Each structure stands twice: as C-alpha cells, then as structure tokens.
C-alpha cells in the first residue's frame, strides 16, 4: 500500500511510514470522502431550443403575413414535447425554461395570427358584400329603365313598385352590409319626380351630366363609402352605372345633382341623411 501523506510504497502491515513518519491507519487509507464524484453532464434539449426559435420567428413573420401561424403551431408542439421529455428525464436533460419560453411565444404568435386571419376574412366578406350591393343598384337601374320604357319615360314613384311589376326580387333592395331583411329597403331613392325626356344630356365637356337616382344609406357600410346609381337622358338598361365613393365625394355628387335638377326646373333635394349618419 501507499502512504497517504507522501505516497511512498510501504508494507501492508506497516503502521508508520519510514520516510515521513506519518501514522498509517486503515481509516486514512479508506477515506474517500474528499474524492470528487464525476457525473454525466446534462444535455440541453434540441426540441426546446427549436421551440423558442420557432416561437420568436412566428412573432416576426406575423408582421409580414399570416404565414407566421405555421411556425407558431410547430413551436408550440415542440415546446410541449420537450417539456414533457425533460420532466421524465431530469437527470439527463435540461432546457425546461427554453421549452416554456417556446410555448409562450408560440401561443402569442398563434393568437396574433388568428386575429389577423379573422380580420382578413372579415375584409374579404365586406368586399363581397360591397360587390353584391353594387350589383343590387345595377339591377335597380335596369329595372327602372324597363319601367320608364313602358310608362312614357316616367321613373317609378317608389322602388317597391318595381317588385310589383316583377322587375326586381325583394333581396335586390337589401344591402348585405346593412343588416336589413327581406321586405326592407336599404337604398335612398331620388328619382320619383324624374322623367327621361327632361334629363340633361351627357356632353364631352361635362364630367357628370347625369342624375343621382338612388344610393346607399349612410349606415350600410358604416359611413366609410357609398354606392351611387346614375342615369342620363338616354334611359335604357345599359345606360345606367354605379360608382363607389367616399362620404365626402358623395356630398359633392348630391350638390351636382341638385344643380342639374335646377337646370330642368325641379326643386333641390337635400341628402336624405345628414353627414353624421343620424336620423333626418
């Protein structure tokens, strides 16, 4: 055996080291309390790291497009998987904090993505409704032209009378964005006192020698825009048109329409609704 003090080889039955005179005991030789214990180093979970990276990426991509939803979903799944694996093998793996961070950032990215996606879907739905509203007014213009052709060029007294003559169906009078139901009318009619023979003639120099005969109510599209149905002297199914405009341009269109009404000897008609959309 070796001397625990100087390390020199001494006989197994020796009690004193001949070199350093150190007392040799069995307890001294067997004392291993000071010997360091070497343990295996824990490995950081790759899934936890990937989860955090994907979660952060989803937040960055969400500023550009909805494609950030995909890395958010993957990041959440990897983070949850890494967290469970680390909990089962705490002596071998680490990175639970990274996994939790990945889960949190991925969840935030996923929620933001769903909000943005919902907003886009609502915008698409509103665009479809606006297109349908514009189509309704076009149908109203064609029905009015057919009515005038059979009634000595007089425009109908109301839009509802076009339903009685089977020129329109009830839903043609309902703007999809208005919240109105079948049997209600979502449009303001201004042509009850017009006659096609008295309408002003379009000319090259005139920007709008045409009459406003119908238009959206203010509330139809939350006051953001309106559809306006125009018709000129040559009233036939293809000679009316619908324009989409802001509230500011709508008020100008009404002013021009009133000027044209004065030219043909008709009284002015103010906008049926005030600018703020309240009840007149």
Secondary structure, DSSP 8 states (H G I E B T S, - for coil): -B-TTT--B--TT-SB-TTT--B--HHHHH--TTS-------EE-HHHHHHHHHHHHHHHHTTT-TTHHHHHHHHHHHHHHHHHHHHH-TTTEE-HHHHHHHHHHHHHHHHHHHHHHHHHHHHHHHHHHHHHHHHHHHHHHHHHHHHHHHTTTB--S-STHHHHTTSS-GGGG--TTTT--TT---EEE--TT-BGGGS----TT-S--SEEEEEE-GGGGTTS-EEEEEE-SS-STTSEEEEEE-HHHHHHHHHHHHHHHHHTT------SS-TT----
